[in-house]
Structure formats: C-alpha cells, structure tokens
C-alpha cells in the first residue's frame, strides 16, 4: 500500500509540474519530461519496465503485467485495468455488466462504482447518496429482494447515525447492502455483488 501511495503522490506531483512547465517549455516537452520522471520512479521502485503516456484523455501506464488508464473530467475520475474498472465522483454510473436482477434504489446518486474479476468471478460495488430516509430505503430494498435468500440482517443506532445491513443470495449471486442514515449527511447506500 505504501508503494501505491508513493506512486500516486508522485503522479500527482508530476501533473502539477506538467501544468507549471507547460507554460515555460511548451506542452509536448513538459509531457515528455513528466513521463520520463514517472517511468524512472516506478522502474526504480519495483524493477518493472513501464511506459507512461500522458495526453488530453488522461494517463496510461503500460507494464509487464498489463495496462492501467486513468482519466478524469469535471465530475468523475475513472481507473481501468485488465482486472476491472473503478469510477468515483458525482454522476458515476453502474459498472458495465452490473446484473440486471439486482435492484438499485431509483433516487440514489451514484458516487462510486467498480468492477473487478478474481478467479474468474466478477464482483461489482456501488455507493451513492439519497435524501430519502434510511428506513424507507432499507424497506424498499427488502421488498425488491423478497425472493432472495436472506443470510444476515441487522440494524444498529448511535451518535445520530443508523446503519442497516442485509446480506442475500440468489441465482449464483451474493449481495451485501448497507444503508447508513446520518442526521447531518442524508443517507448513504452501498451495495456489493459477487458471483458465488
């Protein structure tokens, strides 16, 4: 984790350098300088040869184990690799291939979504916000999931926060739902879906 944090910090630092240097040297020269510095840092850190490509669409990092691309717009950041995808920001969408039989609260604004594959099993996760009461949201999910087998369910309250959780399975899928209502922040909904 330290290595990943250091690499991300380096990339952010280099992007700031890119912004400052592009005014002095021109965009293409500044991009090449930043690409080479990031490549050297990653290669020295883990010994793997990598190729960095910075352009208007984002950053692409190619290594011996695959490729990672990072792109951003005014509202979201998206990271894609051979193992999956991750999106964070206002207006994020359901990840590609999200199971159609899994209900998603209609008034939820999705802020985080990801998809990954491990051992040939696909996992999905979404998080979002709604202004609806947590009890109403949880009751909606329980109704929509009434045909699923309940594995566990609990509700806990304290310090102006109420958390309700539900774990269910059906048709080869396991879904874990958390609904967290705060007096100050509204209601947070998180759903994870994993193939059995």
Order of alpha helices (4+ residues) and beta strands (2+ residues): alpha-alpha-beta-beta-beta-beta-beta-beta-beta-alpha-beta-beta-beta-beta
